[in-house]
Every structure is written in C-alpha cells, then in structure tokens.
Amino acid sequence: MSKNTNNNIITGILEKTRSGAGFVRQEEDGDIYIDKSNMRDAMHGDTVRVDLLPEYLWGKNREGIIDGVLIHANTEVVGTFQRRKKFGFVIADDRKNCDDIFVPKSEYRNAHTGDKVVALITKYPSKNANAEGRITEIIAKSGEVGGEIKALIRAKGLRETFPSKVEAEAAAKSKEEISAKEIAGRRDLREKTIITIDGAQSKDLDDAVSVDKLPNGNYLLGVHIADVTHYVKAGGPLDEEALKRGNSVYLLTRVVPMLPKSLSNGICSLFEGVDRLTLSCEMEIDSNGDIVNHDIFESIINSKGRMVYDDVSDMLENHDADLIDRYSGIYEDLLLMEELAEILRKKRKEKGSLDFDFDEAEIILGKDEIPVDIAIEDRRCANRMIEEFMLAANMTVAEHSYWMEYPFVYRVHEKPDPDRIVELKAFLAGFGINLPGNPDNIHPKMLNDILDKIKGESYETIVSTVILRSMKKAYYSTRCDGHFGLAFDYYCHFTSPIRRYPDLMIHRIIKACITGKANAAMLKRFKNAAEKAADQSSITERTAQEMERDVEKMKKAQYMRDHVGEKYDGVISGVTNFGIYVQLPNTIEGMVRLDSLNDDYYIYEENKYRVIGERNHKIYALGDPVKIKVKGAVPEDKQIDFLFINK
C-alpha cells in the first residue's frame, strides 16, 4: 500500500464483497470503503488507485472512488456456467469475485448449464456493463463427481498432471536399477528391522523407522527417509516442477502431487520387501530423552513391514492377540518404540513444547463423494509415536547443519507479538487463569502449563483455540530462528521429501556435504537455491492449507444440507461484529448471524470476545454452551447458517 505525493491519492489491493461494494485494504489509517457505483472496471484482487472523497461524505470508514486499475489480478475466472438462449454467463466459484462474466453465444465452446469452466476475460466490467469473456476450458461437466474439487484445483493454478518432459524424466528414473557401485558407497541396512507406519490409504511412504537397545542401556533411533534427490537432479525438469509446486496438496479423494506417481508412489516409496535408497539419521538417546550422539549418512534399506497406524495402535493399546501373532517378528521392536516415544514426549513437554490436542474431522464419503458422516479422527499411540520420531530427526538434522554452517532451509516459528499476549492475558483472566511472565518474552512452557491445567474442563477447546490464535504462523527460512511452539532452538523439515520441497532441498545439501562434494561454488549455489526454496515453499504451503480448509468446509456444508431443521448442542467458537460462530461436537462450525437475533440489538465487544444485548444485557460469549437449529447450508459458499434456540 502506498500514497502519492497528493495525500488524497492512494494505491492498494481491492477486496470486494458479495454486494458489489468493497474495501481497499491498508495496514495503517484504516481501510477505504468503495461503493458499488464507484468501482469503475475494478475486480476483486486488483491493484487500484483510489481518490479519497471529502471527509464529510464518509460513513464509518474513509471512502473513495476507484481512479484506475494499475494491475488486474485475474485474466481468467473459474466458475459455473449458466446458459441462456442468446447469451450465457459464468458465476465465479470464489464468492469474493462477485462479477459475473458475460459470455456471447459464439464463445460457449459447447459448455452447458452447471458445467465448471474457465472463462478468459476479454473485457473488464464498467459502471453499466458486466465483464465479458469466452470459455477456454471445460473443467468438469454438470454433476460430475468431484467436479467442485477439480475446479478449486484449477482456480489455484494447479494441475494434477505434469508436463510431458517431467513425466518422461520421472518414467526414465523410475526404471533405474540400483547399481553395485551405488550400494558400495552407502551403509547397507537391509538386514536391519526397519518398518514403515502410515495410514491405510497412504501410497507415498517416505519415512521408515528402527529402534535398538544399546549395550550401555541407551536407545538407537533410526529415521530413514527416501533418497528422492538421487532421482530428482538439481535444475532438471523434475526439480523445476517440484519447486514450482512446493508441496503436495491432499484434498480428500484427490491429490495434487509434487512429484509424478512413478516416483512418489513408485521407486521412491519405501515398500515392504524392496531395496530402497535412503538418507538416514541415527540418534543415540539416553533414558532422560537427551540425544547424546547422532550420525547422518546415505543408506540402503529393505523394509520388514508396511505397518498401519490402527494395527500398531491395536497391538500397543489393546494388546490384540491376532495382530501380535501376525507381526510376532517385529512386535518386540514396536514395544521398544513405544517406550522410547514416551521418553521423548516427556522430555519435549518438560522443555515446554506446546501440544494442541484439537479434534480433527474425519469426513466419510458415500455415493458421488457426498459425505454420509462427519466423525472425530483418532490420533492414537502409533500416530503420536511416529510424530515424536520425526520431531527428533528434524531437530537433530537442523542443529547438525546449523553448527556445520551449511546453507539450509529451516522451519521457523517466531515468538507471539507482545500485543497478542496482552490480549491473551486479559482473555484468560476471564476464566480465572493467570498467565505469568513478560509479554515481550513469553516462554512456551507457560502456555503449556495452562493447556495442562484446563484439560477436561468445559472450556478447554475454546481456551486452546484462543492460545493458538495468539501464535504467529510458521514459515520456511534460511535463518535458524528457532521454533517457539515446539520450544526447539533448531528445527527443519527433513522427513518428507516426496511431498515437501524444503525436505528435498536440504537432502541435496546434506548429501553434498557429508560426501565431501560441496566446494565453495556449490555452497554459493546452495545458498541461493535455499533462499528461493524457502520463499516459494512458504507461499505454496499457504495455498495448500487454504485449499484443504476450503474442501473441508465445502464437504461439511454438503453434509449439513441434509440436516436443515435439526437441533444440536454446540459451543460458541468465535464472535465477530456480524455473527457468532458455533462449533458442534463433530467439529462442524456454522454461524448465527446477528441480524437473526430479533429479541434485542447486540453490541460487539471485541476485547471481551462477546456480544451483549443493548436492553436485556443478554450475553453470548466465546466458550458458552448453546443450542442451535440448522437454518441452511450452501456448499458453493462453504457456508452453514444456524439459529439459536432456547438461550
């Protein structure tokens, strides 16, 4: 956002609302309201020049007129086609993009009503006319299963398929045999009991583990990660495409992979009983959970078991006799793993590592991929065990690389802003909870002590949510600035090179350094490549997270569409100046709009996370238990509406 030498001229990015009006967002001085009649040819996301109106014409916000569009954010729109006799139009799937695209009959390209399409904008909107365009692509026919997810993928500029030269390189690499020379240059771990533990539906198995008890009583934890860099050479078509994608995106029934399946689900996947190239991190850990020694090296493994989380958990939690008998050859190893994981977890908790134990939704799909149930996903002992092992490896590799002064990509989570901690202190005080310490230098252990204290309380989820909201977002960086939430001074992502580019990047650096191939010129290239990877992956990660949330919201709305009129118990999970969010026990969240509360006029008190009736002083506050009725659900808008009953 910038200002011209004339203080009345401002440039910024326009954010439209469904009404057609919008705001030009500013970090300072407040947003600028733009009435629908003052939009000119601007669309949502455009960088615009704004002429401020005289102050006496303002309402709640400063108001202005779009003086011109500097950069159009979009040249095309993904949406649903509506066909008429003489013309058609495309309604954008992104509801913030409230401008329908008029399509002349000659530009239909055989699209029919309900089809998901791409429209190329040929003329931007004016005060008296819609934007115009032509259909360039039909993403999915009307009613096609999964069409809405395919459209979301296309709207974000992603592709499930790969360019032909990328597929060709992947296909060639997937046929390579492991040579005797390659094996000779690696540590041979093929006789060792190494296993994978993943979800039942997982196809890209990029991490395997092993645990041994040493003669001195310490544990030897091995984390063995697919050596993807052996097949993805720096600067080649595969590498360039992987960097562009940054990560794989998992959208229930669909995956937008970072690498072609011939690699991700093939030669790089650590299948049972098959020789695979890996990069291993072995850690000697004492009974206190301290890592007293480590080694990072190239290896070759042969997995002794393709294990599933539920089976391992059933053996360790429920002592399932049939499963124990079936996996008798590795059962003792699993018991040792469980023992070590608990030691690591205890050590991490002592250091103050935050462990948010939020319920996550398990969306169970039926015919035509419509949800038939929304349940709580189990996070069982096997899941937690693998998490502990991966955390240990990520921390160890990061610290090793930091002291070796390699160029590197770290995972960084900064301390919260002091202002957010001051707000958090005030919020917690409302529950009788004291958060000690200086807001400028809060330690995660103080927050973790509160999480432990509220376990089992009715307000546990709400307090945990507000604590989480006070945190900053993690990101990738070439600077080792630590991970606040985990209470780690050193942290990186090392364990998933099939689906995250930073992991792939640091594997490349580690391998060059531990084999002595890294000279000054190579390290300089690595430094530049690491900076590029960190920036790009931070961006693509945010896109992936947004898409995953959008699909979850869409599916939850599809589910609730069949439950309109039904009544549920819930908890107020958010309060805004326009509505109150209520979360049901199965994680579904809907909104009670303030304008639906007809018993009074409600005033929003932001700092108290509540609204209060002007006359009757009735309060709706964050964490309050409530009863609701489902008013409606619109999957296209990812919106669920509730009404309060008997409050």
C-alpha positions in Angstrom: 0.0 0.0 0.0 1.5 3.4 -0.9 0.5 7.0 -1.1 1.0 9.5 -3.9 2.6 13.0 -3.2 -1.1 14.1 -3.3 -2.3 12.7 0.1 -5.8 12.1 -1.4 -4.4 9.5 -3.9 -3.8 6.0 -2.6 -2.9 2.7 -4.2 -3.7 -0.7 -2.9 -5.4 -4.0 -3.4 -9.2 -4.2 -3.7 -11.2 -6.7 -1.7 -14.8 -6.9 -2.9 -17.8 -8.1 -1.0 -20.8 -10.0 -2.4 -22.9 -6.8 -2.5 -20.5 -5.4 -5.2 -19.0 -2.8 -2.8 -15.6 -3.4 -1.3 -12.5 -2.1 0.6 -9.1 -1.1 -0.4 -7.1 -2.6 2.5 -4.5 -0.6 4.5 -2.3 -1.7 7.4 -2.3 1.9 8.6 -5.0 4.6 8.7 -7.9 2.1 8.2 -9.5 0.5 5.2 -11.1 2.6 2.4 -14.7 1.8 1.6 -15.6 1.8 -2.1 -19.3 1.9 -3.0 -20.5 -0.3 -5.8 -21.2 2.7 -8.0 -17.5 3.9 -7.6 -15.8 0.7 -8.8 -15.2 1.6 -12.5 -13.7 -1.5 -14.1 -12.0 -2.9 -10.9 -12.4 -6.6 -9.9 -11.6 -8.4 -6.7 -7.8 -8.6 -6.1 -6.9 -5.8 -8.5 -4.2 -3.3 -7.6 -6.1 0.0 -7.8 -5.6 3.8 -7.5 -8.1 5.4 -5.1 -9.2 9.0 -4.9 -10.4 9.8 -1.4 -13.8 11.5 -1.1 -14.1 14.6 1.2 -14.3 13.7 4.8 -17.8 15.0 5.3 -19.1 12.3 2.9 -17.5 9.4 4.9 -19.5 6.9 6.9 -17.8 4.5 9.4 -14.7 4.3 7.2 -12.9 6.5 4.9 -14.5 6.4 1.4 -13.1 6.7 -2.0 -13.6 6.3 -5.8 -11.5 3.9 -7.9 -9.5 6.2 -10.1 -7.9 3.5 -12.2 -6.7 -0.1 -12.2 -2.9 -0.5 -12.1 -2.8 -4.3 -12.2 -5.6 -6.7 -13.0 -5.3 -9.7 -10.6 -7.0 -12.1 -12.9 -7.1 -12.7 -16.7 -9.4 -15.6 -16.3 -12.2 -16.8 -13.9 -13.1 -20.3 -12.8 -16.8 -20.8 -12.2 -20.1 -22.3 -13.0 -21.6 -21.7 -16.5 -25.3 -20.6 -16.9 -26.6 -20.9 -20.5 -29.3 -18.9 -21.9 -30.8 -18.7 -25.5 -28.8 -15.8 -26.7 -26.0 -15.5 -24.1 -24.5 -17.1 -21.1 -22.5 -16.1 -18.0 -20.0 -17.5 -15.6 -20.6 -17.2 -11.9 -17.2 -17.3 -10.2 -16.6 -20.0 -7.6 -14.6 -17.5 -5.5 -17.6 -15.6 -4.0 -15.4 -12.6 -3.3 -15.2 -12.3 -7.1 -18.8 -11.1 -7.4 -18.5 -10.0 -11.0 -20.3 -12.4 -13.3 -18.6 -12.9 -16.7 -21.0 -12.3 -19.7 -20.3 -14.9 -22.5 -21.6 -14.3 -26.1 -23.3 -17.4 -27.6 -20.4 -17.7 -30.1 -18.0 -18.3 -27.3 -19.7 -21.1 -25.4 -17.3 -23.8 -26.6 -20.1 -26.5 -26.0 -20.4 -25.6 -22.4 -23.8 -26.3 -20.8 -25.6 -25.0 -17.6 -23.9 -26.3 -14.5 -20.5 -27.1 -16.1 -17.4 -26.0 -14.3 -15.5 -23.8 -16.8 -12.6 -21.4 -17.3 -13.6 -18.0 -18.8 -10.9 -15.8 -20.3 -11.7 -12.2 -19.6 -11.9 -10.2 -22.9 -13.4 -7.0 -21.4 -13.3 -5.8 -17.8 -16.5 -4.5 -16.1 -17.7 -0.9 -16.3 -20.2 1.1 -14.3 -23.0 -0.1 -16.6 -21.8 -3.4 -18.0 -20.6 -6.8 -16.9 -17.2 -8.2 -17.6 -17.1 -10.2 -20.8 -15.2 -13.4 -21.7 -15.0 -16.6 -23.6 -15.0 -20.2 -22.5 -11.5 -21.6 -22.9 -11.8 -24.8 -20.9 -14.5 -27.2 -19.5 -13.1 -28.5 -16.2 -16.0 -30.8 -15.3 -19.4 -31.4 -16.7 -22.5 -30.6 -14.7 -23.0 -33.2 -11.9 -19.6 -34.8 -12.5 -18.3 -36.5 -9.3 -15.5 -34.4 -7.7 -16.1 -31.6 -10.2 -16.1 -28.9 -7.5 -12.7 -30.0 -6.2 -11.3 -30.2 -9.7 -12.5 -26.6 -10.2 -10.8 -25.5 -7.0 -7.5 -27.0 -8.1 -7.7 -25.2 -11.4 -8.7 -21.9 -9.8 -5.5 -22.0 -7.8 -3.5 -22.5 -10.9 -2.5 -26.1 -10.0 -2.5 -29.2 -12.2 -2.9 -32.8 -11.2 -1.0 -33.8 -14.4 2.6 -33.0 -15.2 4.2 -31.6 -18.4 5.3 -34.3 -20.8 9.1 -33.6 -20.3 8.6 -34.0 -16.5 6.7 -37.3 -16.9 9.4 -38.5 -19.3 12.2 -37.8 -16.9 10.3 -39.4 -14.0 9.5 -42.5 -16.1 13.1 -42.9 -17.0 14.3 -42.5 -13.4 11.7 -45.0 -12.2 13.2 -47.7 -14.3 16.8 -47.3 -13.0 18.2 -50.3 -11.2 20.3 -49.8 -8.1 23.9 -50.4 -9.1 26.5 -52.3 -7.1 28.6 -49.2 -7.1 25.8 -47.2 -5.6 25.3 -49.8 -2.9 29.0 -49.9 -2.1 29.0 -46.2 -1.4 26.2 -46.5 1.2 25.7 -48.0 4.6 23.9 -51.3 4.0 21.0 -51.6 6.4 19.0 -54.2 4.5 19.2 -56.8 7.2 18.1 -54.4 9.9 14.5 -54.4 11.3 13.2 -51.2 9.7 9.5 -50.6 9.2 7.1 -48.0 7.9 4.0 -47.0 9.8 1.4 -44.9 7.8 -2.3 -44.6 7.2 -4.0 -47.5 5.5 -4.6 -45.5 2.3 -1.1 -43.9 2.1 0.7 -44.6 -1.1 3.8 -42.3 -0.8 5.8 -44.0 2.0 8.8 -41.7 2.5 9.8 -42.4 6.1 10.8 -45.6 7.9 12.0 -46.2 11.5 14.0 -48.5 13.6 14.8 -48.7 17.3 17.5 -50.8 19.1 18.7 -51.0 22.7 22.4 -50.4 23.0 24.7 -52.3 25.4 25.1 -49.1 27.5 21.3 -49.0 28.0 20.7 -46.2 25.6 18.4 -46.3 22.6 19.4 -46.1 19.0 16.6 -44.5 17.0 16.9 -44.6 13.2 14.8 -42.4 10.9 15.3 -43.5 7.3 14.0 -41.2 4.6 13.5 -41.9 0.9 16.5 -40.5 -1.0 14.5 -38.6 -3.5 17.4 -36.4 -4.6 19.0 -39.5 -6.1 16.3 -39.4 -8.7 15.5 -35.7 -8.9 18.6 -33.9 -10.2 19.0 -30.2 -9.4 17.9 -27.9 -12.2 16.2 -30.6 -14.3 12.5 -30.6 -15.4 11.5 -32.7 -12.4 13.3 -30.4 -10.0 11.9 -27.2 -11.5 8.4 -28.5 -11.4 8.7 -29.7 -7.8 10.0 -26.3 -6.8 7.1 -24.6 -8.6 4.6 -26.8 -6.8 6.4 -26.6 -3.5 4.4 -29.4 -1.9 1.7 -32.0 -2.5 -1.9 -31.0 -1.8 -4.2 -33.6 -0.3 -7.9 -32.9 -0.9 -9.8 -35.9 0.4 -10.2 -38.1 -2.8 -7.7 -36.1 -4.9 -4.0 -35.4 -4.6 -2.1 -32.7 -6.4 1.3 -34.4 -6.1 4.7 -32.6 -6.0 6.2 -35.4 -8.0 4.8 -37.8 -10.6 3.4 -41.0 -9.3 6.1 -43.1 -10.9 8.4 -41.6 -8.3 6.1 -40.7 -5.3 4.1 -43.9 -5.4 6.9 -46.0 -7.0 10.7 -46.0 -6.9 10.9 -43.5 -4.0 8.3 -45.2 -1.8 9.7 -47.4 0.9 7.7 -50.5 0.1 8.0 -53.7 2.2 10.5 -56.2 1.0 12.0 -54.0 -1.7 15.5 -52.4 -1.7 15.3 -48.6 -1.4 17.8 -45.8 -1.3 17.6 -43.7 1.8 19.1 -40.9 3.8 19.4 -42.0 7.5 19.6 -40.1 10.7 20.6 -42.3 13.6 20.3 -40.9 17.2 21.6 -42.3 20.4 19.2 -41.3 23.1 19.6 -41.8 26.9 16.9 -42.6 29.4 16.2 -38.9 30.0 15.4 -38.3 26.4 18.7 -36.5 25.6 20.2 -37.1 22.2 23.8 -37.8 23.1 25.1 -38.7 19.7 24.0 -38.8 16.1 25.0 -39.8 12.6 23.6 -38.8 9.2 24.5 -40.9 6.2 23.4 -42.3 2.9 22.0 -45.8 3.2 20.0 -48.6 1.6 17.2 -50.4 3.4 14.7 -53.1 2.9 11.5 -52.6 4.9 10.5 -55.5 7.0 6.9 -54.3 7.4 4.3 -52.0 5.8 2.5 -51.2 9.1 -0.7 -49.3 9.5 -1.4 -46.9 12.4 -4.6 -48.6 13.5 -2.9 -52.1 13.6 0.1 -50.9 15.6 -2.2 -49.0 18.0 -4.4 -52.0 18.5 -1.3 -54.1 19.4 0.1 -51.4 21.8 -3.2 -50.1 23.3 -5.5 -53.1 23.1 -2.9 -56.0 23.1 -4.7 -57.6 20.1 -3.6 -61.2 20.2 -4.2 -61.9 16.5 -2.3 -58.9 15.3 0.6 -59.6 17.8 0.8 -63.2 16.4 0.7 -61.9 12.8 3.5 -59.5 13.5 5.4 -61.5 16.0 8.7 -60.8 14.2 8.5 -57.1 14.9 6.3 -56.9 18.0 9.2 -56.5 20.4 10.5 -53.7 18.3 7.2 -51.9 18.5 7.2 -52.2 22.3 10.7 -50.6 22.3 9.5 -47.9 20.0 6.5 -47.1 22.3 8.9 -47.0 25.3 11.3 -44.5 23.5 8.4 -42.4 22.2 7.1 -41.8 25.7 10.6 -40.8 26.9 10.9 -38.3 24.0 7.4 -36.9 24.6 8.1 -36.4 28.3 11.4 -34.6 27.5 9.7 -32.4 25.0 6.9 -31.5 27.4 9.5 -30.6 30.1 11.1 -28.2 27.7 7.7 -26.5 27.2 6.8 -27.8 23.8 3.1 -26.9 23.0 0.9 -29.9 22.2 -2.5 -28.7 21.0 -4.8 -31.7 21.0 -7.6 -30.5 18.8 -10.2 -32.8 17.4 -9.9 -33.2 13.6 -12.7 -34.1 11.3 -12.9 -37.5 9.6 -15.1 -37.0 6.6 -16.7 -40.2 5.5 -17.8 -40.1 1.9 -20.6 -42.1 0.3 -22.0 -42.2 -3.2 -20.9 -39.4 -5.5 -18.4 -38.3 -2.9 -21.2 -36.7 -0.7 -20.4 -37.1 3.0 -22.5 -39.6 4.9 -20.9 -38.8 8.3 -18.5 -36.4 9.9 -16.7 -38.1 12.8 -13.7 -37.3 15.0 -10.4 -38.6 13.7 -8.5 -40.9 16.1 -5.0 -39.7 17.0 -3.7 -42.9 18.6 -0.5 -44.0 20.1 1.1 -45.1 16.8 0.4 -41.7 15.2 2.0 -40.0 18.2 4.9 -42.3 18.2 5.9 -41.6 14.6 5.4 -37.8 15.3 7.9 -38.0 18.2 10.5 -39.8 16.0 10.1 -37.3 13.1 10.4 -34.3 15.5 13.6 -35.8 16.9 15.1 -36.3 13.5 14.0 -32.8 12.3 15.6 -31.2 15.3 18.8 -33.2 15.1 19.4 -32.5 11.4 18.7 -28.8 11.9 21.1 -28.5 14.8 23.8 -30.5 12.9 23.5 -28.3 9.8 23.5 -25.1 11.9 26.8 -25.9 13.5 28.3 -27.1 10.3 27.3 -23.7 8.8 25.7 -25.2 5.7 23.3 -23.2 3.6 20.0 -24.6 4.8 16.2 -24.3 4.9 14.9 -24.1 8.5 11.3 -24.3 9.8 10.8 -21.1 11.8 8.1 -20.3 14.3 8.6 -16.8 15.9 7.5 -15.7 19.3 4.0 -14.2 19.5 3.6 -10.4 19.2 3.5 -8.9 22.7 0.2 -7.2 21.9 -1.4 -10.6 21.3 0.0 -11.9 24.6 -1.5 -8.9 26.4 -4.9 -9.7 24.8 -4.5 -13.3 25.7 -3.7 -12.5 29.4 -6.9 -10.5 29.6 -8.9 -13.3 28.0 -7.5 -15.9 30.3 -8.2 -13.7 33.3 -11.9 -14.0 32.4 -11.6 -17.7 33.2 -9.7 -17.1 36.4 -6.4 -18.2 34.7 -3.2 -16.2 35.4 -0.6 -16.1 32.6 2.7 -15.1 34.3 5.7 -13.6 32.6 6.6 -10.6 30.4 4.5 -10.3 27.2 7.8 -9.3 25.4 9.4 -12.6 26.2 6.8 -15.2 26.9 8.1 -18.8 27.1 6.0 -21.7 25.6 6.2 -23.6 28.8 4.0 -21.0 30.5 1.4 -21.6 27.8 1.8 -25.4 28.0 1.2 -25.3 31.8 -2.1 -23.6 31.1 -3.0 -26.3 28.5 -2.3 -29.0 31.0 -4.3 -27.1 33.7 -7.5 -26.8 31.6 -7.6 -30.5 30.4 -11.1 -31.9 30.8 -12.7 -28.5 31.5 -15.7 -27.5 29.5 -13.8 -24.5 28.2 -10.7 -26.5 27.2 -11.2 -26.3 23.4 -12.0 -22.6 23.5 -9.0 -21.6 25.6 -6.8 -23.8 23.4 -8.2 -22.1 20.3 -7.5 -18.6 21.6 -4.0 -19.5 22.6 -3.4 -20.9 19.2 -4.8 -17.8 17.5 -2.3 -15.7 19.5 0.6 -17.6 17.8 2.3 -16.5 14.6 2.3 -18.8 11.5 5.4 -20.9 10.9 7.3 -20.5 7.7 10.5 -21.6 5.9 13.7 -19.5 6.2 17.4 -19.8 5.6 17.8 -18.2 9.1 17.8 -20.5 12.1 15.4 -18.5 14.3 14.0 -21.5 16.3 10.5 -22.9 16.7 8.6 -21.3 19.5 5.7 -23.7 19.6 7.9 -26.8 19.9 10.4 -25.0 22.2 13.2 -26.0 19.8 16.2 -23.8 19.1 16.8 -25.7 15.9 14.2 -27.2 13.6 13.7 -28.1 9.9 11.6 -30.4 7.7 13.7 -33.3 6.8 11.3 -36.3 6.8 9.0 -35.8 3.7 11.0 -35.2 0.5 8.3 -36.8 -1.6 5.7 -34.2 -0.7 7.7 -31.1 0.5 10.3 -29.3 -1.5 12.3 -27.9 1.6 13.0 -31.5 2.6 14.2 -32.3 -0.9 16.3 -29.2 -0.9 18.1 -29.9 2.4 18.6 -33.6 1.4 20.6 -32.3 -1.6 22.7 -30.0 0.6 23.3 -32.7 3.3 24.4 -35.3 0.8 26.8 -33.0 -0.9 28.3 -32.0 2.4 28.6 -35.4 4.1 30.2 -36.9 0.9 32.7 -34.1 0.6 31.5 -33.0 -2.8 30.5 -29.5 -1.7 33.0 -26.9 -2.8 32.8 -23.1 -2.4 31.0 -22.6 -5.7 28.4 -25.3 -4.9 27.8 -23.9 -1.5 27.1 -20.5 -3.0 24.6 -22.1 -5.4 23.0 -23.9 -2.5 22.6 -20.6 -0.6 20.7 -19.0 -3.5 18.7 -22.2 -4.1 17.8 -22.5 -0.4 16.5 -18.9 -0.3 14.4 -19.4 -3.4 13.0 -22.7 -1.9 12.2 -21.1 1.4 10.3 -18.3 -0.2 8.4 -20.4 -2.7 7.5 -23.2 -0.3 6.2 -20.7 2.3 3.8 -19.4 -0.4 2.7 -22.7 -1.8 2.2 -24.1 1.7 -0.3 -21.3 2.5 -2.1 -22.1 -0.8 -2.3 -25.8 0.1 -3.6 -25.1 3.6 -6.3 -22.7 2.2 -7.4 -25.3 -0.3 -7.6 -28.1 2.3 -9.7 -25.9 4.6 -11.9 -24.9 1.7 -12.6 -28.5 0.7 -13.3 -29.4 4.3 -15.8 -26.5 4.7 -17.4 -27.5 1.4 -17.9 -31.1 2.4 -19.2 -30.1 5.8 -21.8 -27.8 4.2 -22.8 -30.7 1.8 -23.3 -32.9 4.9 -25.4 -30.3 6.8 -27.5 -29.5 3.7 -29.3 -32.8 4.6 -29.8 -31.8 8.2 -31.6 -28.5 7.9 -34.1 -28.0 10.7 -32.3 -30.4 13.1 -31.2 -29.3 16.5 -27.8 -29.7 18.2 -25.8 -28.8 21.2 -22.7 -26.7 20.5 -20.2 -24.2 21.8 -19.6 -20.6 20.7 -16.2 -20.8 18.9 -15.9 -17.3 17.5 -17.6 -13.9 17.9 -17.5 -11.1 15.2 -19.3 -7.9 14.6 -21.7 -9.6 12.1 -22.2 -13.1 13.6 -21.5 -15.8 16.2 -19.7 -19.0 15.2 -20.9 -22.2 16.9 -18.9 -25.5 16.8 -20.7 -28.8 17.1 -19.1 -31.8 18.8 -18.1 -33.3 15.4 -16.1 -30.1 14.5 -18.7 -28.7 12.1 -18.9 -24.9 12.5 -21.8 -22.7 11.5 -22.8 -19.0 12.0 -25.6 -17.4 13.8 -25.9 -14.0 12.1 -26.5 -11.1 14.5 -29.4 -9.9 12.3 -31.2 -13.2 13.1 -31.2 -12.2 16.8 -34.6 -10.4 16.9 -35.0 -10.1 20.7 -32.6 -7.2 21.0 -29.8 -5.1 19.3 -26.5 -6.8 20.1 -23.3 -4.8 20.6 -20.0 -6.5 19.7 -17.3 -6.2 22.4 -14.1 -7.3 20.6 -11.8 -7.4 23.6 -14.2 -9.5 25.6 -14.9 -12.0 22.8 -18.7 -11.5 23.2 -21.8 -9.6 22.1 -24.2 -8.1 24.7 -27.9 -7.1 24.3 -28.4 -3.3 24.5 -31.6 -3.6 26.5 -31.8 -7.0 28.1 -28.0 -7.4 28.6 -28.1 -11.0 27.4 -24.5 -12.1 26.6 -23.2 -14.5 24.0 -19.5 -15.1 24.8 -16.8 -17.3 23.5 -17.0 -20.7 25.1 -20.7 -20.6 26.1 -22.6 -23.8 25.5 -25.6 -23.2 23.3 -28.4 -25.0 21.4 -28.9 -24.3 17.7 -31.1 -25.3 14.8 -29.6 -25.7 11.3 -31.1 -22.9 9.2 -29.4 -23.7 5.9 -26.2 -24.8 4.2 -24.7 -23.6 0.9 -21.7 -25.8 -0.2 -20.8 -23.4 -3.0 -20.3 -20.6 -0.4 -18.8 -23.1 2.1 -21.4 -21.6 4.5 -23.5 -23.1 7.2 -26.1 -21.0 9.0 -27.5 -21.7 12.4 -30.2 -20.2 14.6 -30.2 -20.0 18.4 -32.9 -21.8 20.3 -33.9 -21.5 24.0 -31.0 -19.4 25.1 
